[in-house]
Amino acid sequence: MPILAYPCTASTAPPAVPAPGCAQRFMNQSQNVGKGHYYGGEFSVSATLTPGLDAGFNYTLTRRRLHYAGQGAFELTGVPTHKGFVWLDWSPVERLHIVPGVDLASKRWALFTATPASDPVRYYRTGSYVNAGLRIDYALTDKIDIGIGGRNLFDDDYMLTDGYPEPGRTLFASIRVKY
């Protein structure tokens, strides 16, 4: 639910010392009000296609409704209606795993947090996204794996919530020790 708050204190309390740029703005706050309904479903399948090649996918449908007479223009934020993930796990040689994956989600509602207190609350739909990733792992021993990989390989620019863009292309290295 949108509330008027001060971004510099992240609360409804004004700063102890006036700060430039700390005017009241609409912020989102979760509260138990009204009557809400959440429903949907999830479907997941994984299989070994051939020796050394596994594949799978997951799909989630989420529907949400909130009935609250105390708030006129209101949207439930942060959750896409459709979300999915597809992956392969290819092991061309023993101990090596190459795992590409694609994560996708439909649009979701977000509260425009730069709305001044004197203006009405504004919501908008963030864009949907398709995000590709790749991970390559090698088992040095039965207890030690090393890996490299990347997320958002096509460097897509997208947001899940207002004002916080998701990271661009990200590369990583890992070491996993099992005990």
C-alpha positions as CSV (number, residue, x, y, z in Angstrom):
1,M,0.0,0.0,0.0
2,P,1.4,3.4,-0.9
3,I,2.1,5.7,2.1
4,L,3.6,9.2,2.4
5,A,7.1,8.8,3.8
6,Y,10.5,10.4,3.8
7,P,13.1,8.5,1.7
8,C,16.0,9.8,3.8
9,T,14.6,8.1,6.9
10,A,12.6,5.3,5.2
11,S,9.7,6.1,7.5
12,T,6.9,8.5,8.1
13,A,9.1,10.4,10.5
14,P,10.8,13.5,9.1
15,P,14.6,13.7,9.4
16,A,15.8,15.3,12.7
17,V,17.8,17.8,10.7
18,P,16.2,19.0,7.4
19,A,18.0,17.4,4.5
20,P,17.9,18.6,0.9
21,G,15.9,16.3,-1.4
22,C,14.1,14.7,1.5
23,A,10.5,15.8,0.7
24,Q,7.7,13.4,1.4
25,R,7.1,10.9,-1.4
26,F,4.9,7.9,-1.9
27,M,6.6,4.7,-0.8
28,N,5.3,1.1,-0.8
29,Q,4.5,-0.6,2.5
30,S,3.0,-4.1,3.0
31,Q,0.0,-4.0,5.4
32,N,-2.7,-6.5,6.3
33,V,-5.8,-4.7,5.1
34,G,-8.8,-5.6,3.0
35,K,-9.4,-9.0,1.6
36,G,-6.9,-10.7,-0.7
37,H,-6.9,-13.7,-2.9
38,Y,-3.8,-15.4,-4.3
39,Y,-4.1,-18.4,-6.5
40,G,-2.2,-20.1,-9.4
41,G,-0.2,-23.2,-10.1
42,E,3.2,-24.5,-10.8
43,F,4.4,-27.1,-13.2
44,S,7.9,-28.6,-13.4
45,V,9.4,-31.4,-15.5
46,S,13.0,-32.7,-15.7
47,A,14.3,-35.7,-17.5
48,T,17.5,-37.4,-18.7
49,L,17.3,-37.1,-22.5
50,T,20.4,-39.2,-23.2
51,P,23.3,-40.3,-21.0
52,G,25.1,-37.1,-20.1
53,L,22.2,-34.8,-21.1
54,D,19.5,-33.7,-18.7
55,A,16.9,-31.0,-19.3
56,G,14.0,-29.4,-17.4
57,F,11.6,-26.5,-17.2
58,N,9.4,-24.9,-14.6
59,Y,6.4,-22.6,-15.1
60,T,4.5,-20.7,-12.5
61,L,1.2,-18.8,-12.8
62,T,0.3,-16.4,-10.0
63,R,-3.0,-14.5,-9.9
64,R,-3.6,-11.9,-7.1
65,R,-6.5,-9.7,-6.2
66,L,-7.0,-7.4,-3.2
67,H,-10.2,-5.7,-2.3
68,Y,-9.7,-2.7,-0.1
69,A,-12.2,0.2,-0.1
70,G,-9.7,2.5,1.7
71,Q,-7.4,2.7,-1.3
72,G,-8.7,3.8,-4.7
73,A,-5.8,3.5,-7.2
74,F,-4.0,0.4,-6.0
75,E,-2.1,-2.4,-7.6
76,L,-0.4,-5.4,-6.0
77,T,3.3,-5.0,-6.8
78,G,6.3,-7.1,-7.3
79,V,5.0,-10.5,-8.6
80,P,4.7,-11.4,-12.3
81,T,1.7,-13.3,-13.6
82,H,3.9,-15.7,-15.6
83,K,7.4,-16.9,-14.7
84,G,9.5,-19.7,-16.1
85,F,12.9,-21.3,-16.2
86,V,14.4,-23.7,-18.8
87,W,17.8,-25.5,-18.4
88,L,20.1,-28.1,-19.8
89,D,22.8,-30.0,-18.0
90,W,25.3,-31.4,-20.5
91,S,28.2,-33.6,-19.3
92,P,30.3,-34.3,-22.4
93,V,33.0,-35.9,-20.3
94,E,33.1,-37.3,-16.8
95,R,33.2,-34.6,-14.1
96,L,32.4,-31.7,-16.5
97,H,29.0,-30.1,-16.5
98,I,27.9,-27.3,-18.9
99,V,24.6,-25.8,-17.7
100,P,22.8,-23.1,-19.9
101,G,19.6,-21.7,-18.6
102,V,16.9,-19.2,-19.5
103,D,14.8,-17.3,-16.9
104,L,11.7,-15.4,-18.1
105,A,9.0,-13.4,-16.5
106,S,6.0,-11.3,-17.6
107,K,5.4,-7.7,-16.6
108,R,4.7,-6.8,-12.9
109,W,3.2,-3.7,-11.3
110,A,5.5,-1.2,-9.6
111,L,4.9,2.0,-7.7
112,F,6.4,5.1,-9.2
113,T,8.3,6.3,-6.1
114,A,9.4,9.7,-7.5
115,T,5.8,10.9,-7.4
116,P,5.6,14.1,-5.2
117,A,3.2,14.0,-2.3
118,S,1.0,16.6,-4.0
119,D,0.4,14.3,-7.0
120,P,-1.8,11.2,-7.1
121,V,-0.2,7.8,-6.7
122,R,1.1,6.3,-9.9
123,Y,1.7,2.7,-10.8
124,Y,3.2,1.3,-14.0
125,R,4.1,-2.1,-15.4
126,T,7.7,-3.0,-15.6
127,G,8.8,-4.8,-18.8
128,S,8.9,-8.5,-19.1
129,Y,12.3,-10.1,-19.5
130,V,14.2,-13.1,-20.9
131,N,17.5,-13.6,-19.2
132,A,20.1,-16.2,-20.3
133,G,22.8,-17.7,-18.1
134,L,25.6,-20.2,-18.4
135,R,27.5,-22.2,-15.8
136,I,30.5,-24.6,-16.3
137,D,31.5,-26.8,-13.4
138,Y,34.3,-29.3,-13.2
139,A,34.7,-31.8,-10.3
140,L,38.4,-31.8,-9.3
141,T,37.6,-34.6,-6.8
142,D,34.5,-36.2,-5.4
143,K,34.4,-33.3,-2.8
144,I,35.8,-30.3,-4.7
145,D,34.2,-28.5,-7.7
146,I,35.3,-25.4,-9.4
147,G,33.1,-23.4,-11.7
148,I,32.8,-20.3,-13.9
149,G,29.7,-18.7,-15.3
150,G,27.6,-15.7,-16.2
151,R,24.2,-14.2,-15.7
152,N,22.3,-11.9,-17.9
153,L,24.6,-12.8,-20.8
154,F,22.9,-10.5,-23.3
155,D,23.2,-7.6,-20.9
156,D,19.5,-6.8,-20.9
157,D,18.4,-3.7,-19.0
158,Y,15.3,-4.4,-16.8
159,M,13.8,-3.6,-13.4
160,L,11.8,-5.7,-11.0
161,T,10.9,-2.7,-8.8
162,D,11.0,1.1,-9.4
163,G,14.3,2.7,-9.2
164,Y,16.4,-0.4,-8.8
165,P,17.7,-1.7,-12.2
166,E,18.9,-5.3,-12.1
167,P,22.6,-6.0,-12.7
168,G,23.9,-6.1,-16.3
169,R,26.1,-9.0,-17.5
170,T,27.7,-10.6,-14.5
171,L,30.6,-13.1,-14.5
172,F,31.6,-15.3,-11.6
173,A,33.9,-18.0,-10.4
174,S,33.2,-20.5,-7.7
175,I,34.7,-23.2,-5.6
176,R,32.5,-25.7,-3.8
177,V,33.7,-28.0,-1.1
178,K,31.4,-30.9,0.0
179,Y,31.9,-32.3,3.5
